[in-house]
Amino acid sequence: MTAGTPLGIQLYSVRDDIGPAQLDDTFARLVALGFTHVEPYDILSHTGELAAALHRSGLLATTAHANIVALDETAVLDTAERLGVETVIVPWVEPESIADRAGVEKLAAAINACAGRAAARGIRIGYHNHDFEFAQRIDGTPAYELLVELLDPAVVLELDVYWAGVGGADVFELLPRLGDRVRYLHVVHDREPGNDRPVLGVDATGRMDEVLALAAATVHMPVIEVVAHHSDVFPLVERNAAYFLGLGVSELAREPLDTVRARTRRPSAGEVGA
């Protein structure tokens, strides 16, 4: 990436520290570590507290995880608008629901329909993977690749590099092939102790600089996620932030908030499919 690229964190990484009474302190710590963005995983609970804490901290939430195909679509889009979310990302589906072609086609149709309605409100829809989309194959093709083929090009991808590798992908081959479909990356450089899931594909551990270089032309923002933690997670978050900041992500934390917002403004309805 280049200097000025925003740096985000999936709030699931600090899930034990984001109760309504904790938001201000936690967001202040994240700002101090160099983060410019947070990615909520539950925007329908305590929305007012989240909106207020974002405003006070100067952090932006331009992406959010919300399973819009399973939740109340209008409520999700209304809340996204309130929080300044530009891209609502489907974070998870049940693995068995896409175990065959019919299931993948059903999911793609549901996401595409949501994407059309969201676009009218200036909001993109995206999809975030885990490992099973790559491990599950349909006529020899990973379910993920079939899904991407069926998704409207306006639906953006948030590629989780770690989970893609666990599921069997070679992200160094996959990223160039997906091209500008990938607009966000879930990344982790220093994983939590004990996270030793076997990697069925190509292990990108220690190669995040190569991953970001491959995606530099199209990716809007890398989003750090550390999933499992059994004690204070902040030292691990700090090490990951320091690594990515050392690669040139991001100088935005040292700019005035108005400048940050101008650079990361929500696209107009006409730009959403771009």
Buried (B, 14 or more C-beta within 10 A) or exposed (E): BEEEBBBBBBBBBBBEBBEEEBBBEBBBBBBEBBBBBBBBBBBEEBBEBBBBBBEEBBBBBBBBBBEBBEBEBEBBBBBBBEBBBBBBBBBBBEBEEBBBBEBBBBBBBBBBBBBBBBBEEBBBBBBBBBBBBBBBBBEEEBBBBBBBEBBBEBBBBBBBBBBBBBBBBBBBEBBEEBEEBBBBBBBBBBBBEEEEEEBBBBBBEEBBBEBBEBBEEBBBBBBBBBBEBEEEBBEBBBEBBEBBBEBBBBBBBEBEBEEBBEEBEBBEEEEBBE
